[in-house]
Amino acid sequence: MKRNAFIILASLAIFTTLCALPAAAQNKAPDQKTGEVVYIAYPVQITIDGKFDDWAGIPNQKVTTGPKISPISSQNKSFDFSVAADDTNLYVYMHSVDSKIIAGKHGKEFWNEDSLEFYFNLSGNLTTKKYAEGIFQININGTNIGKPAGTPSIIGTNSQNVKVTAQAVKTADGWAFEAAIPISGIKPEHGLTIGFQAQANGATAADRDSKLIWSKADKNDGSYGDPSLFGKAVFFKVGSADVPAAK
């Protein structure tokens, strides 16, 4: 009996230790500081094929807040995203819960219908209020769903200067995409901080009637004109023991 009791106690101790492991040890990067800092897992190999299996272990961040919440709970109530990188590309995964996708109704004004946006500031100046080289907004819209992986239909501030490869697909509860963006002007290293933002535009019938925003600094949808409203993204080398602070 004593031997069995010892085995049970030892097993419980091991179980408790495993459950106490920090998120950084369980995943390829730490979880976000909500609306402020997200960690970019690297080096991670992502294939742009719309299957998403290679995102396993990369923390997924859910967003339900913004200046305009959807009037219909099944449409555009939330979106989630993940970020990763290798030596040559930044990778972004985004997914929207959306029971009715509105797309192709507003010409090139994709912001006025179901679309997902991400922003990066690679310039080194994270407090600038003006767009410059290395700072860009990428809006990927629902018209890209089902198209082969390649160059998507996009808009966004400085988007014409960025070569984006993406594939968007319909999901059981909405739609999602994964995208690759060539890294320019920086070299990924553990602790390097860049600017980042993620947003979702939603339409339940015709025109946009919801707007969700990740960065807490952007309260009134101003990131398309002011990059100082972005949050921060910190490169995290997979397997590292320390969690670097955003700079």
GIPE-V439757 format. One record per pair of residues at least 24 apart in sequence whose C-alpha atoms are under 10 Angstrom apart, sorted by the first residue. I is the first residue (numbers start at 1). J is the second residue. D is the distance in whole Angstrom. If there is no record, write none. Layout:
I_J_D + I_J_D
This chain:
22_241_10 + 23_59_9 + 24_59_9 + 24_236_9 + 24_238_9 + 24_239_8 + 24_240_8 + 24_241_8 + 24_242_8 + 24_243_8 + 25_238_9 + 25_239_7 + 25_240_8 + 25_241_8 + 25_242_10 + 26_57_8 + 26_58_10 + 26_59_10 + 26_239_10 + 27_56_9 + 27_57_5 + 27_58_6 + 27_59_7 + 27_238_9 + 27_239_9 + 28_55_10 + 28_56_9 + 28_57_6 + 28_58_5 + 28_59_7 + 28_84_9 + 28_236_8 + 28_237_8 + 28_238_5 + 28_239_7 + 28_240_9 + 29_57_8 + 29_58_6 + 29_59_7 + 29_83_10 + 29_84_9 + 29_234_10 + 29_235_9 + 29_236_6 + 29_237_8 + 29_238_6 + 29_239_8 + 29_240_9 + 29_243_9 + 30_58_9 + 30_59_7 + 30_236_8 + 30_238_10 + 30_242_10 + 30_243_7 + 30_244_10 + 31_58_9 + 31_59_6 + 31_60_8 + 31_61_8 + 31_82_10 + 32_59_8 + 32_60_9 + 32_61_7 + 32_62_10 + 32_82_10 + 32_232_10 + 32_233_9 + 32_234_10 + 33_61_10 + 33_231_10 + 33_232_10 + 34_61_8 + 34_62_9 + 34_63_9 + 34_214_8 + 34_215_8 + 34_216_8 + 34_231_10 + 35_61_10 + 35_62_10 + 35_63_9 + 35_65_9 + 35_197_9 + 35_198_10 + 35_213_8 + 35_214_5 + 35_215_4 + 35_216_5 + 35_217_8 + 35_218_9 + 35_230_9 + 35_231_7 + 35_232_9 + 36_196_9 + 36_197_9 + 36_214_8 + 36_215_6 + 36_216_6 + 36_217_8 + 36_230_8 + 36_231_5 + 36_232_6 + 36_233_8 + 36_246_9 + 37_193_9 + 37_194_10 + 37_195_9 + 37_196_8 + 37_197_10 + 37_214_10 + 37_215_9 + 37_230_10 + 37_231_6 + 37_232_5 + 37_233_6 + 37_234_7 + 37_245_9 + 37_246_7 + 38_82_9 + 38_83_8 + 38_193_10 + 38_195_10 + 38_196_8 + 38_197_10 + 38_231_8 + 38_232_6 + 38_233_5 + 38_234_6 + 38_235_9 + 38_236_10 + 38_246_9 + 39_82_9 + 39_83_7 + 39_84_8 + 39_191_9 + 39_193_9 + 39_232_9 + 39_233_5 + 39_234_5 + 39_235_6 + 39_236_6 + 39_237_10 + 39_243_9 + 39_244_9 + 39_245_10 + 39_246_9 + 40_82_8 + 40_83_5 + 40_84_5 + 40_85_7 + 40_86_10 + 40_90_9 + 40_91_9 + 40_92_10 + 40_188_10 + 40_190_9 + 40_191_10 + 40_192_10 + 40_193_10 + 40_194_10 + 40_233_6 + 40_234_6 + 40_235_5 + 40_236_6 + 40_237_8 + 40_238_9 + 41_82_9 + 41_83_7 + 41_84_5 + 41_85_6 + 41_86_9 + 41_90_10 + 41_91_10 + 41_190_9 + 41_234_9 + 41_235_6 + 41_236_5 + 41_237_6 + 41_238_6 + 41_239_10 + 42_83_9 + 42_84_6 + 42_85_5 + 42_86_5 + 42_87_8 + 42_90_9 + 42_91_10 + 42_188_8 + 42_189_9 + 42_190_9 + 42_235_7 + 42_236_6 + 42_237_5 + 42_238_6 + 42_239_10 + 43_84_8 + 43_85_6 + 43_86_4 + 43_87_7 + 43_88_10 + 43_89_10 + 43_90_10 + 43_188_9 + 43_189_10 + 43_235_9 + 43_236_9 + 43_237_7 + 43_238_7 + 44_83_10 + 44_84_6 + 44_85_6 + 44_86_5 + 44_87_9 + 44_89_10 + 44_90_10 + 44_91_9 + 44_237_9 + 44_238_8 + 45_84_9 + 45_85_7 + 45_86_6 + 45_87_10 + 45_89_9 + 45_91_9 + 46_84_8 + 46_85_8 + 46_86_8 + 46_89_9 + 46_90_10 + 46_91_7 + 46_92_10 + 46_178_9 + 46_179_9 + 46_180_8 + 47_91_9 + 47_149_10 + 47_166_10 + 47_178_9 + 47_179_9 + 47_180_9 + 48_91_9 + 48_93_10 + 48_148_10 + 48_149_7 + 48_150_8 + 48_165_7 + 48_166_6 + 48_167_6 + 48_168_10 + 48_177_9 + 48_178_6 + 48_179_7 + 48_180_7 + 49_148_8 + 49_149_6 + 49_150_9 + 49_166_8 + 49_167_6 + 49_168_9 + 49_169_10 + 49_177_9 + 49_178_8 + 49_179_9 + 50_93_10 + 50_145_10 + 50_146_9 + 50_148_9 + 50_149_8 + 50_166_8 + 50_167_6 + 50_168_6 + 50_169_6 + 50_170_9 + 50_176_8 + 50_177_7 + 50_178_7 + 50_179_9 + 51_167_9 + 51_168_10 + 51_169_9 + 51_177_9 + 51_178_9 + 52_93_8 + 52_176_9 + 52_177_9 + 52_178_8 + 55_82_8 + 55_83_9 + 55_84_9 + 55_91_10 + 55_92_10 + 55_93_8 + 55_178_10 + 58_82_7 + 58_83_8 + 58_84_8 + 58_238_10 + 59_83_8 + 59_84_10 + 60_93_9 + 60_94_9 + 60_95_10 + 61_94_9 + 61_214_9 + 62_94_10 + 62_95_9 + 62_96_10 + 62_214_9 + 63_96_10 + 63_198_9 + 63_199_9 + 63_200_9 + 63_212_7 + 63_213_7 + 63_214_6 + 63_215_10 + 64_200_10 + 64_211_10 + 64_212_6 + 64_213_8 + 64_214_8 + 65_199_10 + 65_211_8 + 65_212_5 + 65_213_6 + 65_214_7 + 65_215_9 + 65_216_9 + 65_219_10 + 66_199_9 + 66_200_9 + 66_210_8 + 66_211_6 + 66_212_4 + 66_213_5 + 66_214_8 + 66_215_9 + 66_216_9 + 66_218_9 + 66_219_7 + 66_220_8 + 66_221_8 + 67_210_8 + 67_211_6 + 67_212_7 + 67_213_8 + 67_218_9 + 67_219_6 + 67_220_6 + 67_221_7 + 68_201_9 + 68_202_9 + 68_208_10 + 68_209_7 + 68_210_5 + 68_211_5 + 68_212_7 + 68_213_9 + 68_220_9 + 68_221_10 + 69_202_9 + 69_209_8 + 69_210_5 + 69_211_6 + 69_212_7 + 70_201_10 + 70_202_7 + 70_203_8 + 70_204_8 + 70_208_9 + 70_209_6 + 70_210_5 + 70_211_8 + 70_212_9 + 71_203_10 + 71_204_8 + 71_209_8 + 71_210_8 + 72_98_10 + 72_99_10 + 72_203_10 + 72_204_7 + 72_209_10 + 72_210_10 + 73_97_9 + 73_98_9 + 73_99_9 + 73_204_10 + 74_98_6 + 74_99_6 + 74_100_8 + 74_173_9 + 74_174_9 + 74_204_9 + 75_99_5 + 75_100_7 + 75_101_8 + 75_114_10 + 75_173_9 + 75_174_8 + 75_202_8 + 75_203_8 + 75_204_6 + 75_205_10 + 75_210_9 + 76_100_9 + 76_101_9 + 76_114_8 + 76_115_10 + 76_174_9 + 76_200_8 + 76_201_8 + 76_202_5 + 76_203_8 + 76_204_8 + 76_209_9 + 76_210_7 + 76_211_8 + 76_212_8 + 77_200_10 + 77_202_9 + 77_210_8 + 77_211_9 + 77_212_8 + 78_200_8 + 78_202_10 + 78_211_10 + 78_212_7 + 78_213_10 + 79_116_9 + 79_174_10 + 79_175_10 + 79_176_9 + 79_198_9 + 79_199_8 + 79_200_7 + 79_201_10 + 79_212_8 + 79_213_9 + 79_214_9 + 80_176_9 + 80_198_9 + 80_199_9 + 80_200_9 + 80_214_9 + 81_116_10 + 81_118_9 + 81_176_9 + 81_177_10 + 81_178_9 + 81_198_8 + 81_199_10 + 81_214_10 + 82_178_9 + 82_198_10 + 83_178_10 + 83_179_10 + 83_196_10 + 83_233_9 + 83_235_10 + 84_180_10 + 84_235_8 + 84_236_9 + 85_180_9 + 85_181_9 + 85_182_10 + 85_183_9 + 85_188_8 + 85_235_8 + 85_236_10 + 85_237_10 + 86_182_10 + 86_183_9 + 86_187_10 + 86_188_8 + 86_237_10 + 87_182_9 + 87_183_8 + 87_186_10 + 87_187_7 + 87_188_6 + 87_189_9 + 88_180_10 + 88_181_8 + 88_182_6 + 88_183_5 + 88_184_8 + 88_186_10 + 88_187_8 + 88_188_9 + 89_179_10 + 89_180_6 + 89_181_5 + 89_182_4 + 89_183_5 + 89_184_9 + 89_188_10 + 90_120_10 + 90_179_8 + 90_180_6 + 90_181_5 + 90_182_6 + 90_183_6 + 90_184_10 + 90_188_10 + 91_164_10 + 91_165_10 + 91_166_10 + 91_178_7 + 91_179_6 + 91_180_5 + 91_181_6 + 91_182_9 + 91_183_10 + 92_118_8 + 92_166_9 + 92_177_8 + 92_178_6 + 92_179_5 + 92_180_7 + 92_181_8 + 92_198_10 + 93_118_10 + 93_166_10 + 93_167_10 + 93_168_10 + 93_176_7 + 93_177_6 + 93_178_4 + 93_179_7 + 93_180_9 + 94_118_9 + 94_140_10 + 94_168_9 + 94_175_9 + 94_176_6 + 94_177_6 + 94_178_7 + 94_179_9 + 94_198_9 + 94_199_10 + 94_200_9 + 95_168_9 + 95_169_10 + 95_170_10 + 95_171_9 + 95_173_9 + 95_174_8 + 95_175_6 + 95_176_4 + 95_177_7 + 95_178_9 + 95_200_9 + 96_170_10 + 96_171_9 + 96_173_8 + 96_174_6 + 96_175_6 + 96_176_6 + 96_177_9 + 96_200_8 + 96_201_10 + 96_202_9 + 97_171_9 + 97_172_9 + 97_173_5 + 97_174_5 + 97_175_7 + 97_176_9 + 98_170_10 + 98_171_9 + 98_172_9 + 98_173_6 + 98_174_4 + 98_175_7 + 98_202_8 + 98_203_9 + 98_204_9 + 99_171_10 + 99_172_9 + 99_173_6 + 99_174_6 + 99_175_9 + 99_204_9 + 100_173_9 + 100_174_8 + 100_175_10 + 100_202_10 + 100_203_9 + 100_204_7 + 100_205_8 + 101_141_10 + 101_142_7 + 101_143_9 + 101_145_10 + 101_170_9 + 101_174_7 + 101_175_8 + 101_202_9 + 101_203_8 + 101_204_8 + 101_205_9 + 102_141_9 + 102_142_7 + 102_143_9 + 102_202_8 + 102_203_6 + 102_204_7 + 102_205_7 + 102_206_7 + 102_207_9 + 102_208_9 + 103_141_7 + 103_142_5 + 103_143_5 + 103_144_9 + 103_145_10 + 103_203_9 + 103_206_9 + 104_141_9 + 104_142_8 + 104_143_6 + 104_144_10 + 105_143_10 + 105_206_8 + 105_207_9 + 106_206_9 + 106_207_8 + 108_141_10 + 108_153_9 + 108_154_8 + 108_155_7 + 109_141_10 + 109_154_10 + 109_155_8 + 109_156_10 + 110_139_7 + 110_140_8 + 110_141_6 + 110_142_9 + 110_143_9 + 110_153_9 + 110_154_8 + 110_155_7 + 110_156_9 + 110_201_9 + 110_208_9 + 111_139_7 + 111_140_9 + 111_141_8 + 111_155_9 + 111_156_9 + 111_200_9 + 111_201_6 + 111_202_8 + 111_203_10 + 111_207_9 + 111_208_7 + 111_211_10 + 112_141_10 + 112_201_7 + 112_202_8 + 112_203_7 + 112_206_8 + 112_207_6 + 112_208_5 + 112_209_8 + 112_210_10 + 112_211_10 + 113_141_8 + 113_142_8 + 113_200_10 + 113_201_6 + 113_202_6 + 113_203_5 + 113_204_9 + 113_205_9 + 113_206_7 + 113_207_6 + 113_208_5 + 113_209_8 + 113_210_9 + 114_140_9 + 114_141_6 + 114_142_6 + 114_143_9 + 114_175_10 + 114_200_8 + 114_201_5 + 114_202_5 + 114_203_6 + 114_204_9 + 114_206_10 + 114_207_9 + 114_208_7 + 114_209_10 + 114_210_9 + 114_211_10 + 115_139_7 + 115_140_6 + 115_141_4 + 115_142_6 + 115_143_9 + 115_144_10 + 115_154_10 + 115_175_10 + 115_176_10 + 115_199_9 + 115_200_6 + 115_201_5 + 115_202_7 + 115_203_9 + 115_208_10 + 116_140_5 + 116_141_6 + 116_142_8 + 116_175_10 + 116_176_9 + 116_177_9 + 116_198_8 + 116_199_6 + 116_200_5 + 116_201_6 + 116_202_9 + 116_211_10 + 116_212_10 + 117_141_8 + 117_154_10 + 117_155_9 + 117_156_8 + 117_197_8 + 117_198_6 + 117_199_5 + 117_200_6 + 117_201_8 + 117_213_9 + 117_224_10 + 118_156_9 + 118_196_7 + 118_197_6 + 118_198_4 + 118_199_6 + 118_200_9 + 118_214_10 + 118_230_10 + 119_156_9 + 119_157_9 + 119_159_10 + 119_195_8 + 119_196_5 + 119_197_5 + 119_198_6 + 119_199_9 + 119_223_8 + 119_224_9 + 119_227_9 + 119_230_8 + 119_231_10 + 120_181_10 + 120_194_7 + 120_195_5 + 120_196_5 + 120_197_7 + 120_198_9 + 120_227_9 + 120_230_8 + 120_231_9 + 120_232_9 + 120_233_9 + 121_193_10 + 121_194_6 + 121_195_4 + 121_196_6 + 121_197_9 + 121_227_7 + 121_228_9 + 121_230_8 + 121_231_10 + 121_232_9 + 121_233_9 + 122_183_9 + 122_184_8 + 122_185_7 + 122_186_7 + 122_193_9 + 122_194_6 + 122_195_7 + 122_196_9 + 123_184_9 + 123_185_7 + 123_186_8 + 123_194_8 + 123_195_9 + 124_185_9 + 124_186_9 + 124_192_10 + 124_193_8 + 124_194_7 + 124_195_8 + 125_194_9 + 125_195_9 + 125_227_10 + 125_228_9 + 126_193_9 + 126_194_7 + 126_195_6 + 126_196_10 + 126_227_7 + 126_228_6 + 126_229_9 + 126_230_8 + 126_231_9 + 126_232_8 + 126_247_9 + 127_195_9 + 127_226_9 + 127_227_7 + 127_228_5 + 127_229_8 + 127_230_9 + 128_226_8 + 128_227_6 + 128_228_5 + 128_229_9 + 129_223_9 + 129_225_8 + 129_226_5 + 129_227_5 + 129_228_5 + 129_229_8 + 130_224_10 + 130_225_7 + 130_226_6 + 130_227_6 + 130_228_8 + 131_157_8 + 131_158_8 + 131_223_10 + 131_224_9 + 131_225_7 + 131_226_7 + 131_227_7 + 131_228_9 + 132_157_10 + 132_158_8 + 132_227_10 + 133_158_8 + 133_161_9 + 133_184_10 + 133_185_9 + 134_158_9 + 134_161_9 + 134_162_9 + 134_183_9 + 134_184_7 + 134_185_7 + 134_186_10 + 135_159_9 + 135_161_10 + 135_162_10 + 135_195_8 + 135_196_10 + 135_227_8 + 136_160_9 + 136_161_8 + 136_162_8 + 136_196_10 + 136_224_9 + 136_227_9 + 137_162_9 + 137_196_10 + 137_197_9 + 137_198_9 + 137_223_9 + 137_224_7 + 137_225_10 + 137_227_9 + 138_162_9 + 138_164_9 + 138_181_10 + 138_198_10 + 138_224_10 + 139_198_10 + 139_199_9 + 139_200_9 + 139_201_9 + 140_164_10 + 140_166_9 + 140_167_10 + 140_168_9 + 140_176_10 + 140_177_8 + 140_179_9 + 140_200_10 + 141_168_9 + 141_176_10 + 141_177_10 + 141_200_10 + 141_201_9 + 142_168_8 + 142_169_9 + 142_170_9 + 142_175_8 + 142_176_9 + 142_177_10 + 143_168_9 + 144_168_6 + 144_169_8 + 144_170_10 + 144_177_9 + 145_169_5 + 145_170_6 + 145_171_10 + 145_175_8 + 145_176_8 + 145_177_8 + 146_170_7 + 149_177_10 + 149_178_9 + 149_179_9 + 150_179_9 + 150_180_10 + 151_179_10 + 152_179_9 + 156_224_7 + 157_223_10 + 157_224_6 + 157_225_8 + 158_224_10 + 188_234_10 + 188_235_7 + 188_236_9 + 188_237_9 + 189_234_9 + 189_235_6 + 189_236_8 + 189_237_7 + 190_234_8 + 190_235_5 + 190_236_5 + 190_237_5 + 190_238_9 + 190_240_9 + 190_242_10 + 190_243_9 + 190_244_8 + 191_233_9 + 191_234_6 + 191_235_5 + 191_236_6 + 191_237_8 + 191_242_10 + 191_243_8 + 191_244_5 + 191_245_7 + 191_246_7 + 191_247_8 + 192_233_8 + 192_234_6 + 192_235_5 + 192_236_8 + 192_244_9 + 192_245_9 + 192_246_8 + 192_247_8 + 193_232_7 + 193_233_6 + 193_234_4 + 193_235_7 + 193_236_10 + 193_244_9 + 193_245_9 + 193_246_6 + 193_247_6 + 194_230_10 + 194_231_9 + 194_232_6 + 194_233_5 + 194_234_6 + 194_235_8 + 194_246_9 + 194_247_9 + 195_227_8 + 195_228_8 + 195_229_9 + 195_230_6 + 195_231_6 + 195_232_5 + 195_233_6 + 195_234_9 + 196_227_9 + 196_228_10 + 196_229_9 + 196_230_5 + 196_231_5 + 196_232_5 + 196_233_6 + 196_234_9 + 197_223_8 + 197_224_10 + 197_227_9 + 197_229_8 + 197_230_5 + 197_231_6 + 197_232_8 + 197_233_9 + 198_223_10 + 198_230_9 + 198_231_9 + 199_223_9
